[in-house]
Amino acid sequence: MVVNSNQWHPSTVIVMPEEYRHVPSPHIRGGRRPHRMRGRLRFHEDRMNPLDPLPLHGTHITLRRLRAEDLAAFQSYRQDTALARYQGWQPQSDADALAFITSMAMAPIFPRAEWVQLGIAERATYELIGDIGICVSADGAHAEIGFTLSRPAQGRGFAQEALGLATQLLFQATTVAEVRGITDARNAPSIALLERVGMRRIASSDAVFKGEPCVEHTYVLSRPQGGAHSR
């Protein structure tokens, strides 16, 4: 499930290892053209694995691996019941949360049919403010994306920038044809965010989530026309 929110531009260049690189695509289908991000997106120079495309810097946020030092920040928003309302996760003990963080720190970047959680950090401080989950389908045709942002970090464009970075990275590093986001129809901030980054609603369906009847909207962002991939 997707929870609330810089805008990215499809011609912005991500500086990637050769294994992940291709020419950036000119535009996005199915949505309005986003505003230009200032600056150039770059991977952090001290990443441990030169083939790992993380950390990845945007203008205001950094997508990076979760790490043990994030435990307190992670728990501060993962224990927030208001944030948990539209999320598939439940609050965890510190021990379970640390085990989860440790596993995500070492997980392959985009395995198929498995969720991988990446940290969203403020670029200026490198402090964790949220996380973004990505699951590439078993056939590699699409990926689902969802995210959580701490309440103090909301309303500042951070989630929108993180979503832009993550979708651009997915199109450059995998073969997925589209990225999907599924959100509760009552989650107005999430719906507004998905539409701001150019996603279009393709379906609505009745569902039961956490024991409560609801309607879920499915949004899609298609691979840019002519967009190549590296694999």
Backbone bond lengths (Angstrom), bond angles and torsions (degrees), N, CA, C in turn:
res aa  C-N    CA-C-N  psi(-1)  N-CA   C-N-CA  omega(-1)  CA-C   N-CA-C  phi
1 M - - - 1.467 - - 1.524 109.17 -
2 V 1.311 115.90 149.66 1.459 120.89 -176.02 1.516 110.72 -103.39
3 V 1.297 118.05 134.37 1.457 122.50 175.82 1.507 110.21 -119.91
4 N 1.373 113.02 157.89 1.426 121.14 176.21 1.514 119.08 -43.60
5 S 2.091 88.37 161.27 1.436 117.87 169.08 1.466 113.25 -94.26
6 N 9.402 77.61 -156.69 0.946 154.86 -30.35 1.449 121.42 51.49
7 Q 0.550 126.09 95.16 1.432 145.86 -174.80 1.505 108.36 -69.46
8 W 1.301 117.76 143.75 1.453 121.14 179.88 1.514 108.60 -110.23
9 H 1.310 115.20 164.93 1.464 121.59 -179.15 1.519 107.05 -126.69
10 P 1.352 118.57 130.11 1.447 120.52 -174.88 1.515 115.38 -63.17
11 S 1.329 117.98 -15.28 1.455 119.05 177.68 1.520 112.04 -93.00
12 T 1.350 116.95 -0.95 1.455 120.00 177.25 1.518 109.61 -66.12
13 V 1.309 117.71 136.77 1.459 121.73 -175.38 1.517 110.69 -92.35
14 I 1.309 116.54 129.29 1.454 121.43 169.46 1.521 106.65 -96.40
15 V 1.327 117.13 127.24 1.459 121.04 179.60 1.517 107.45 -83.23
16 M 1.330 116.97 107.51 1.460 121.74 -170.00 1.520 110.89 -120.21
17 P 1.365 117.01 156.82 1.455 119.90 168.44 1.523 109.40 -57.91
18 E 1.305 117.31 152.90 1.457 121.75 -175.04 1.519 112.19 -55.39
19 E 1.355 116.16 -34.09 1.454 120.21 -177.61 1.525 112.45 -62.92
20 Y 1.336 118.25 -23.00 1.447 121.25 -175.96 1.522 112.91 -108.77
21 R 1.328 118.81 1.64 1.459 120.49 -164.45 1.521 113.10 -90.88
22 H 1.326 115.81 144.71 1.454 121.38 166.23 1.522 108.19 -155.85
23 V 1.320 116.08 170.06 1.459 119.90 -178.24 1.520 108.93 -70.01
24 P 1.341 118.77 130.32 1.460 121.06 -179.87 1.520 111.67 -60.55
25 S 1.343 115.54 148.73 1.447 120.96 -175.56 1.518 111.41 -89.47
26 P 1.333 117.97 153.08 1.453 120.41 -171.50 1.520 115.57 -78.52
27 H 1.321 118.47 -28.82 1.452 117.36 -177.66 1.515 111.60 -160.51
28 I 1.327 115.40 171.51 1.453 122.72 -178.50 1.529 108.40 -109.51
29 R 1.318 117.18 137.46 1.459 119.94 173.67 1.523 109.90 -80.99
30 G 1.314 115.65 152.20 1.446 120.70 166.77 1.509 116.28 77.75
31 G 1.308 119.50 12.79 1.451 119.79 179.45 1.504 110.93 -159.73
32 R 1.331 115.01 164.55 1.450 117.96 -179.90 1.519 110.62 -72.35
33 R 1.312 115.93 153.88 1.453 121.65 -176.06 1.529 110.47 -72.56
34 P 1.336 117.62 122.82 1.458 118.78 -178.85 1.523 112.07 -71.73
35 H 1.354 114.74 164.88 1.451 119.83 176.04 1.520 111.07 -74.31
36 R 1.319 115.89 159.95 1.460 121.09 -179.50 1.525 110.99 -74.28
37 M 1.317 115.90 135.71 1.454 120.26 170.66 1.514 108.54 -82.49
38 R 1.303 116.56 139.74 1.451 119.71 176.43 1.511 109.68 -79.01
39 G 1.320 115.60 138.33 1.457 118.89 176.52 1.511 112.17 94.11
40 R 1.282 115.90 -179.89 1.447 124.28 -175.81 1.517 108.62 -117.82
41 L 1.329 116.72 132.96 1.453 120.14 -178.73 1.523 109.02 -78.87
42 R 1.324 115.80 129.56 1.455 118.94 -177.33 1.522 111.01 -135.68
43 F 1.325 114.34 147.70 1.444 120.10 170.50 1.509 109.12 -76.03
44 H 1.317 115.74 149.53 1.456 120.49 179.22 1.519 109.62 -70.33
45 E 1.299 116.66 140.74 1.462 120.05 -172.61 1.530 113.24 -73.61
46 D 1.363 117.46 -19.00 1.466 118.06 -174.80 1.530 112.81 -103.62
47 R 1.367 117.62 25.83 1.460 118.20 177.79 1.520 109.72 -60.86
48 M 1.334 116.77 144.29 1.458 121.77 -174.73 1.527 111.71 -70.45
49 N 1.318 117.33 -39.56 1.453 122.08 -178.69 1.524 108.20 -110.05
50 P 1.328 118.55 117.05 1.466 120.34 -177.04 1.522 113.30 -63.81
51 L 1.360 118.41 -17.19 1.456 121.69 178.28 1.519 111.96 -92.45
52 D 1.315 117.72 -6.80 1.462 122.25 177.86 1.527 108.14 -85.55
53 P 1.333 118.67 123.24 1.457 120.05 -176.97 1.526 114.33 -75.90
54 L 1.306 117.23 6.95 1.461 121.21 179.05 1.512 110.44 -112.56
55 P 1.339 117.76 150.79 1.452 129.57 -0.37 1.526 112.58 -69.70
56 L 1.321 114.76 155.40 1.453 122.32 179.09 1.515 108.77 -128.48
57 H 1.325 116.63 121.50 1.453 121.31 -176.06 1.523 112.38 -94.75
58 G 1.312 115.52 135.35 1.451 122.72 167.02 1.517 108.43 -106.56
59 T 1.308 116.52 -159.30 1.455 120.47 -179.57 1.522 112.02 -73.16
60 H 1.321 116.04 -44.42 1.463 120.64 -175.56 1.522 113.96 -119.00
61 I 1.325 117.18 -18.77 1.465 119.67 -177.97 1.527 111.17 -127.30
62 T 1.302 115.02 164.49 1.460 122.56 174.95 1.523 108.71 -126.42
63 L 1.319 117.05 130.54 1.461 121.05 168.63 1.512 107.17 -88.80
64 R 1.309 117.06 125.97 1.459 120.21 -177.40 1.521 109.91 -147.93
65 R 1.315 114.61 172.10 1.456 120.15 173.97 1.529 110.46 -68.09
66 L 1.311 115.73 145.51 1.457 119.32 169.16 1.520 108.38 -68.42
67 R 1.328 117.41 152.08 1.461 121.54 -178.89 1.526 108.93 -144.17
68 A 1.324 115.79 160.79 1.464 120.77 -174.14 1.517 112.35 -56.92
69 E 1.327 117.07 -34.27 1.463 120.75 -179.79 1.526 112.81 -64.84
70 D 1.329 117.06 -11.37 1.462 121.20 -179.40 1.522 113.17 -83.63
71 L 1.309 118.15 -4.46 1.459 120.49 -169.73 1.526 112.89 -52.67
72 A 1.330 117.42 -50.71 1.470 119.83 -176.68 1.524 111.36 -61.73
73 A 1.340 116.73 -46.26 1.466 120.39 179.93 1.523 110.84 -65.16
74 F 1.322 116.46 -42.69 1.466 122.43 178.67 1.523 110.25 -57.79
75 Q 1.310 116.22 -48.96 1.461 120.74 -178.41 1.521 112.09 -68.10
76 S 1.330 117.80 -29.75 1.460 119.77 -177.66 1.519 112.02 -62.12
77 Y 1.361 117.64 -35.50 1.460 118.32 177.66 1.523 112.88 -98.73
78 R 1.314 117.60 -24.89 1.456 119.77 178.10 1.534 112.86 -75.32
79 Q 1.322 116.44 -12.46 1.462 120.91 174.46 1.533 111.67 -95.08
80 D 1.315 116.72 1.44 1.461 122.28 -178.26 1.531 108.70 -82.74
81 T 1.312 116.48 109.06 1.472 119.93 -175.14 1.532 112.19 -65.46
82 A 1.341 116.93 -29.67 1.466 119.26 178.23 1.523 110.91 -66.37
83 L 1.334 117.07 -39.56 1.461 120.31 176.85 1.527 111.29 -69.12
84 A 1.312 116.35 -33.12 1.469 120.68 -176.42 1.528 112.78 -72.14
85 R 1.316 117.50 -14.26 1.470 120.29 -172.63 1.521 112.78 -54.15
86 Y 1.321 117.55 -45.48 1.460 120.97 -176.23 1.526 112.76 -104.33
87 Q 1.326 116.90 17.19 1.458 120.83 -177.14 1.525 111.53 -108.10
88 G 1.332 115.40 152.38 1.453 120.12 178.02 1.513 113.20 -78.05
89 W 1.338 117.72 -15.07 1.465 120.14 -178.73 1.519 111.01 -88.79
90 Q 1.334 114.67 163.12 1.456 122.96 174.48 1.525 108.33 -122.28
91 P 1.342 117.89 153.61 1.463 119.65 175.06 1.528 111.17 -54.91
92 Q 1.338 116.07 144.41 1.466 122.02 -178.15 1.522 110.27 -123.22
93 S 1.316 115.39 162.53 1.455 119.86 171.03 1.517 109.02 -69.42
94 D 1.339 117.27 163.48 1.461 120.50 178.32 1.526 111.02 -59.73
95 A 1.317 116.63 -39.30 1.473 120.27 -178.80 1.527 110.82 -64.51
96 D 1.339 116.59 -44.86 1.466 119.84 179.74 1.526 111.35 -68.12
97 A 1.344 116.45 -39.01 1.459 120.09 178.96 1.514 110.96 -64.54
98 L 1.337 117.02 -40.36 1.468 120.39 178.98 1.524 110.82 -65.44
99 A 1.336 117.23 -39.92 1.461 120.76 177.31 1.524 110.65 -62.52
100 F 1.336 116.33 -40.31 1.463 120.75 178.59 1.518 110.64 -64.85
101 I 1.337 116.65 -46.84 1.463 121.19 179.37 1.523 110.52 -59.02
102 T 1.318 116.68 -43.73 1.469 121.23 -179.36 1.523 111.09 -62.59
103 S 1.337 116.54 -41.38 1.471 119.49 179.92 1.516 111.23 -66.71
104 M 1.335 117.20 -38.49 1.466 120.71 179.62 1.525 111.92 -70.81
105 A 1.326 116.91 -29.15 1.466 120.65 178.81 1.520 111.59 -63.83
106 M 1.338 116.47 -26.12 1.466 120.94 -176.16 1.522 113.57 -111.74
107 A 1.315 117.93 0.91 1.460 121.45 -175.05 1.522 111.90 -70.70
108 P 1.339 118.12 148.26 1.470 120.39 171.53 1.529 108.90 -56.60
109 I 1.309 116.74 152.29 1.458 119.79 -171.76 1.529 112.99 -67.43
110 F 1.322 119.67 -49.40 1.455 120.74 -178.71 1.536 111.18 -136.12
111 P 1.339 117.93 66.04 1.468 118.86 176.61 1.526 109.71 -69.00
112 R 1.311 116.25 156.53 1.466 118.99 -179.83 1.531 110.41 -85.74
113 A 1.320 114.20 142.57 1.463 123.21 176.02 1.524 113.25 62.78
114 E 1.324 117.46 24.50 1.455 121.59 176.66 1.522 109.35 -139.25
115 W 1.329 115.77 139.81 1.454 120.27 177.27 1.519 110.47 -80.44
116 V 1.317 115.58 136.27 1.456 122.43 173.40 1.521 107.82 -122.49
117 Q 1.329 115.61 132.61 1.457 120.36 -178.20 1.523 109.56 -106.72
118 L 1.332 116.30 126.20 1.457 122.92 178.29 1.523 109.28 -110.51
119 G 1.319 116.44 148.54 1.453 120.11 178.96 1.518 111.79 -82.98
120 I 1.334 115.81 143.52 1.463 122.53 169.92 1.519 106.20 -106.80
121 A 1.330 116.87 119.53 1.464 121.22 -178.15 1.519 109.98 -124.14
122 E 1.325 116.08 149.02 1.455 119.20 171.34 1.518 108.05 -65.85
123 R 1.325 116.67 130.37 1.457 119.25 -177.64 1.528 111.63 -62.54
124 A 1.329 117.46 -38.02 1.467 121.08 -175.20 1.519 112.65 -67.15
125 T 1.343 116.68 -31.87 1.468 120.25 -174.56 1.519 113.80 -115.65
126 Y 1.328 117.39 -18.42 1.463 124.94 -175.61 1.528 111.98 67.94
127 E 1.350 116.42 10.51 1.456 120.78 -179.77 1.524 110.64 -79.77
128 L 1.332 116.02 139.70 1.459 121.55 -179.02 1.523 110.64 -68.43
129 I 1.348 116.20 131.65 1.455 121.14 176.99 1.525 111.79 -125.06
130 G 1.322 117.03 -2.92 1.452 120.25 180.00 1.513 110.27 173.70
131 D 1.328 116.25 -174.88 1.466 120.01 176.57 1.514 109.65 -147.90
132 I 1.318 114.28 156.88 1.460 121.38 -176.88 1.523 108.61 -128.04
133 G 1.319 115.95 129.28 1.458 121.54 -179.19 1.511 111.29 -102.92
134 I 1.324 116.57 139.80 1.464 122.58 -178.55 1.525 108.65 -135.01
135 C 1.323 116.01 132.88 1.460 120.89 176.37 1.517 109.33 -133.89
136 V 1.323 116.49 112.80 1.464 122.17 175.33 1.528 107.65 -81.31
137 S 1.309 117.46 133.85 1.463 121.41 -177.87 1.528 111.66 -62.83
138 A 1.312 116.06 161.32 1.463 121.12 -177.56 1.516 112.51 -59.29
139 D 1.342 117.26 -32.80 1.470 120.23 -179.82 1.529 112.34 -92.07
140 G 1.329 117.14 -0.91 1.460 120.50 178.08 1.510 114.62 74.73
141 A 1.336 117.95 10.21 1.457 120.79 -175.33 1.524 113.16 -80.89
142 H 1.317 116.37 -30.43 1.454 119.26 -178.94 1.519 109.64 -148.18
143 A 1.321 115.49 169.71 1.459 121.31 175.53 1.515 108.24 -134.41
144 E 1.326 116.10 145.92 1.460 120.93 173.32 1.519 107.93 -104.72
145 I 1.319 115.59 145.39 1.452 120.36 -176.45 1.521 109.45 -133.99
146 G 1.311 116.46 143.75 1.452 121.56 177.46 1.515 109.20 -153.74
147 F 1.313 118.04 158.67 1.461 118.14 -175.21 1.517 112.09 -156.02
148 T 1.316 114.14 161.41 1.458 123.11 176.23 1.513 108.19 -132.77
149 L 1.314 116.03 136.21 1.457 121.28 177.09 1.526 107.85 -128.13
150 S 1.326 115.64 135.77 1.457 119.43 179.51 1.520 109.96 -59.72
151 R 1.304 116.59 148.99 1.468 118.90 -176.21 1.531 113.94 -61.48
152 P 1.349 120.19 -38.81 1.467 118.32 177.83 1.524 113.50 -62.87
153 A 1.343 117.87 -22.59 1.462 121.76 -177.88 1.522 112.74 -91.73
154 Q 1.331 117.86 -5.26 1.457 120.73 -177.41 1.520 111.66 -77.13
155 G 1.316 115.43 156.58 1.460 121.23 177.89 1.511 114.53 78.26
156 R 1.335 117.50 13.32 1.462 121.38 -177.93 1.533 112.24 -119.82
157 G 1.318 116.89 8.61 1.464 121.21 177.73 1.511 114.60 84.44
158 F 1.327 118.34 2.84 1.465 120.46 -175.53 1.536 112.53 -67.83
159 A 1.319 117.39 -45.18 1.472 119.99 -179.31 1.517 110.97 -64.40
160 Q 1.334 116.93 -38.54 1.458 120.69 179.16 1.527 110.89 -63.85
161 E 1.313 116.63 -41.97 1.465 119.82 178.60 1.525 110.91 -67.65
162 A 1.328 116.75 -40.58 1.466 120.50 179.16 1.520 111.14 -62.85
163 L 1.328 116.94 -42.10 1.457 120.85 178.21 1.525 111.18 -63.25
164 G 1.333 116.43 -41.49 1.458 119.64 177.48 1.512 112.69 -62.31
165 L 1.346 116.99 -44.26 1.462 120.96 178.48 1.520 111.28 -62.76
166 A 1.323 116.30 -44.54 1.468 120.36 -176.46 1.518 111.82 -66.28
167 T 1.336 117.89 -42.24 1.461 119.28 -179.58 1.523 110.95 -69.44
168 Q 1.326 117.36 -38.50 1.459 119.51 177.93 1.525 110.50 -63.58
169 L 1.323 116.46 -41.79 1.460 120.31 178.43 1.523 111.41 -63.73
170 L 1.328 116.96 -40.97 1.466 120.49 178.19 1.529 111.38 -59.80
171 F 1.340 116.68 -44.31 1.458 119.29 -179.18 1.522 112.07 -69.03
172 Q 1.319 117.93 -27.16 1.457 120.17 -180.00 1.526 112.64 -85.57
173 A 1.317 117.44 -30.26 1.464 120.29 -170.98 1.521 113.78 -104.83
174 T 1.342 118.61 -9.01 1.461 121.04 -178.58 1.522 109.95 -134.07
175 T 1.327 115.32 179.23 1.460 121.38 179.46 1.522 112.77 -97.11
176 V 1.307 119.42 5.92 1.463 120.79 -174.53 1.522 111.19 -57.75
177 A 1.332 115.21 140.42 1.463 121.02 178.58 1.514 111.43 -89.70
178 E 1.336 116.73 -20.72 1.456 119.21 -179.17 1.520 110.46 -156.92
179 V 1.318 114.34 156.37 1.462 122.35 175.71 1.515 107.50 -115.49
180 R 1.335 116.34 132.88 1.456 121.27 -176.17 1.529 110.89 -114.18
181 G 1.307 114.61 147.91 1.456 121.31 171.98 1.513 108.57 -131.51
182 I 1.327 117.88 132.28 1.460 122.55 -179.60 1.520 108.23 -115.29
183 T 1.317 116.44 127.55 1.458 119.91 -175.55 1.522 111.05 -139.62
184 D 1.306 115.34 149.54 1.458 122.31 175.90 1.524 108.81 -66.76
185 A 1.315 117.16 138.07 1.461 121.90 -178.42 1.522 112.13 -61.88
186 R 1.335 117.68 -20.92 1.469 120.95 179.53 1.520 112.31 -84.82
187 N 1.323 116.56 -9.15 1.466 121.21 -175.66 1.541 109.13 -89.37
188 A 1.324 115.48 75.61 1.466 120.99 -174.41 1.522 113.78 -59.93
189 P 1.352 120.34 -41.28 1.469 119.26 178.75 1.525 112.58 -61.40
190 S 1.343 116.72 -37.45 1.459 120.05 178.56 1.515 111.41 -66.43
191 I 1.313 117.03 -43.07 1.462 121.41 178.91 1.528 110.41 -60.94
192 A 1.339 116.37 -44.80 1.462 120.19 179.72 1.515 111.73 -62.12
193 L 1.330 116.43 -39.32 1.461 120.71 179.77 1.521 111.68 -65.55
194 L 1.320 117.20 -47.51 1.461 120.70 -179.93 1.528 110.84 -59.18
195 E 1.315 116.09 -39.49 1.469 119.13 179.92 1.523 111.79 -71.88
196 R 1.331 117.73 -32.40 1.465 119.82 178.81 1.524 112.20 -65.82
197 V 1.328 117.68 -31.24 1.465 118.97 179.97 1.527 112.16 -90.47
198 G 1.345 116.66 9.91 1.457 119.93 172.34 1.511 115.72 95.33
199 M 1.326 118.19 7.43 1.458 119.64 176.81 1.529 110.05 -75.02
200 R 1.319 115.98 148.24 1.461 121.03 178.97 1.524 109.87 -120.02
201 R 1.297 115.86 142.98 1.466 120.63 -179.66 1.524 109.20 -76.63
202 I 1.324 116.46 128.82 1.459 120.01 -179.55 1.521 112.93 -116.19
203 A 1.343 116.67 -14.20 1.461 118.47 -178.17 1.517 110.38 -161.86
204 S 1.322 114.63 153.99 1.460 122.62 171.34 1.517 106.73 -137.04
205 S 1.313 116.75 139.34 1.460 119.82 -176.79 1.517 110.91 -147.82
206 D 1.328 115.55 149.54 1.457 120.90 173.82 1.520 108.71 -70.84
207 A 1.324 115.49 143.64 1.463 120.07 -178.45 1.522 108.64 -151.94
208 V 1.309 115.00 167.42 1.456 121.88 170.97 1.514 106.22 -122.25
209 F 1.327 115.39 119.97 1.456 120.11 -177.15 1.518 108.89 -126.06
210 K 1.324 115.68 123.32 1.461 122.33 -176.79 1.525 111.01 53.00
211 G 1.333 114.34 40.44 1.454 121.10 176.49 1.507 115.52 78.63
212 E 1.325 118.21 7.48 1.456 122.25 -175.57 1.528 110.47 -121.30
213 P 1.346 117.76 128.04 1.463 119.72 176.67 1.524 110.17 -61.86
214 C 1.324 116.14 141.12 1.464 120.54 179.61 1.518 109.29 -157.22
215 V 1.321 115.88 175.94 1.462 122.75 171.41 1.513 107.29 -116.01
216 E 1.319 116.26 131.70 1.462 121.08 178.76 1.522 110.01 -111.11
217 H 1.336 115.25 133.78 1.464 121.58 175.07 1.523 108.90 -100.09
218 T 1.328 115.72 137.61 1.462 121.26 173.93 1.525 108.90 -107.16
219 Y 1.330 115.11 125.85 1.464 122.39 178.87 1.521 109.34 -113.28
220 V 1.337 115.87 150.59 1.464 121.25 -176.84 1.522 110.50 -135.65
221 L 1.308 114.80 139.92 1.465 122.35 168.61 1.521 106.67 -119.74
222 S 1.332 117.45 118.08 1.472 121.52 -177.15 1.524 110.76 -84.20
223 R 1.321 114.23 153.24 1.471 119.55 174.85 1.517 108.98 -57.30
224 P 1.334 117.78 135.62 1.473 119.69 178.48 1.521 111.47 -55.12
225 Q 1.291 116.41 141.93 1.464 121.15 179.96 1.527 109.86 -59.15
226 G 1.317 115.20 130.12 1.449 120.31 -179.22 1.517 113.07 79.84
227 G 1.347 116.58 1.88 1.466 119.39 -178.41 1.508 111.37 -72.38
228 A 1.341 115.90 123.72 1.457 120.42 178.69 1.507 108.81 -86.83
229 H 1.318 115.78 172.57 1.455 120.79 171.47 1.504 108.44 -133.26
230 S 1.333 115.64 167.19 1.464 119.15 -170.62 1.508 113.51 -96.60
231 R 1.339 118.38 -1.50 1.459 119.22 -176.18 1.505 110.75 -121.36
